[in-house]
Amino acid sequence: MAKPQRWIFALGLVGLALSRLTSPSLLAVETLKRERVTGAASTAATVGVDYVRAADFAAKFGLKPEPSPDGKKLTLKSPWTEIALEAGSREIAHNGLRIFLGDGVRQQGGHFLISKLDIDKVLVPLLLPGYGLGTQATGAASYGSPPNLKTIVIDPGHGGRDPGKVNAKLGVNEKTMTLDTAQRLARLLEARGYKVLLTRLGDSSLDTDKNTDLRARAHFARAAAADLFISLHYNAVDGSPATLARVRGAEVYTLTPQHQHSSGDPERQDKNGAAVALPGNAYDHWNMIIGHEVHRALVKTVAVADRGLKRARFAVLREVTCPAILVEAGFLSNDEEAHKIMSPEYRQQLAEAIASGVVMYDAALEAVRRRAQH
């Protein structure tokens, strides 16, 4: 049984959610209609993408559009939300946090346009978790039944003959750091009443073949009937000393939705991959919520550099049958950040932030359950 503080968090979120629903603009909220903006796309990459006018979206969610003086940016504001858009960019800022969309924001005929998929898969989950997933009654908001959160599988990246990223100068590797961080996170979550399993308990892999090893981690979670899957990693880049010193920070990944392109594919080259519906895509809505909560906790409580909430079709995310995220908690290639990661105290801070994000995600799920009952 989870400890009482989980319900305190949940009740707080419920109160916030209900206050949102009682505002006049949100009482009138309805299922977002599919809208194709007519006219030639600005680039070949956006051909065939359905867009919604940002102002129309804003009106439905009680947000006020405020354009920048030069007309290249638009901010959607309410007392509790600020979403900053920039024409031509896939990056937005949600309450100051970096989030990467699947399609770039466009301008056409004086209007800012957001892809319909990004509204459904990013903005709606962030503004109203659970909205639009249940049976829709005329004129009423609908809320889907949220997943349970009892069993959590933590995946310490790499292991065995695969060290992951390595900083040879400092004598530190990824596989050791991820295992220690996972063990710390597991203890924190178990103390809150969750059942926690790790995909590996020591310096080992699940299979000698890399691709099989990655897929086996997702299937470990499936066999355990996990309600949440968290894959932990540390990052690195190659390049000049200036590049190694500059690149730092944390990023959180969720599975790229079907018909969209990953954050690492800005030119939309992987058309075959984008066309496929993967098992993990069934949880796109909830993936965004857990991703956002963990991302926010890392940036706000550990003060890591914000590299964004991103999308990728990583092997460990594709075949899970529950909400899932992959966390890149810092750069071992950056000596200053690597020194921090080597510190047990810092790894404890990272684990505590991730655990806090999980608790807030659980509170969001409970808020959805309560809204669905009204």
HELIX and SHEET records of a PDB file:
HELIX    1   1 GLN A    5  LEU A   21  1                                  17    
HELIX    2   2 PRO A   24  LEU A   27  1                                   4    
HELIX    3   3 ALA A   44  THR A   46  5                                   3    
HELIX    4   4 ALA A   54  LYS A   60  1                                   7    
HELIX    5   5 LYS A  116  ASP A  118  1                                   3    
HELIX    6   6 ILE A  119  LEU A  123  3                                   5    
HELIX    7   7 VAL A  124  LEU A  127  1                                   4    
HELIX    8   8 GLU A  174  ALA A  191  1                                  18    
HELIX    9   9 LYS A  210  ALA A  223  1                                  14    
HELIX   10  10 PRO A  241  ARG A  246  1                                   6    
HELIX   11  11 LYS A  271  ALA A  275  1                                   5    
HELIX   12  12 PRO A  279  TYR A  283  5                                   5    
HELIX   13  13 ASP A  284  ALA A  297  1                                  14    
HELIX   14  14 LEU A  298  VAL A  302  3                                   5    
HELIX   15  15 ALA A  315  ARG A  318  1                                   4    
HELIX   16  16 ASP A  335  ILE A  341  1                                   7    
HELIX   17  17 PRO A  344  ALA A  372  1                                  29    
SHEET    1   A 3 TYR A  51  ARG A  53  0                                        
SHEET    2   A 3 HIS A 111  SER A 115 -1                                        
SHEET    3   A 3 ARG A 106  GLN A 108 -1                                        
SHEET    1   B 5 LYS A  64  PRO A  67  0                                        
SHEET    2   B 5 LYS A  73  LYS A  77 -1                                        
SHEET    3   B 5 GLU A  82  GLU A  86 -1                                        
SHEET    4   B 5 GLU A  91  HIS A  94 -1                                        
SHEET    5   B 5 LEU A  97  PHE A 100 -1                                        
SHEET    1   C 6 LYS A 195  LEU A 198  0                                        
SHEET    2   C 6 THR A 151  PRO A 156  1                                        
SHEET    3   C 6 LEU A 228  ASN A 235  1                                        
SHEET    4   C 6 ALA A 324  PHE A 331  1                                        
SHEET    5   C 6 ALA A 250  LEU A 255 -1                                        
SHEET    6   C 6 ASP A 306  ALA A 312  1                                        
SHEET    1   D 2 VAL A 166  ASN A 167  0                                        
SHEET    2   D 2 VAL A 172  ASN A 173 -1                                        
END                                                                             
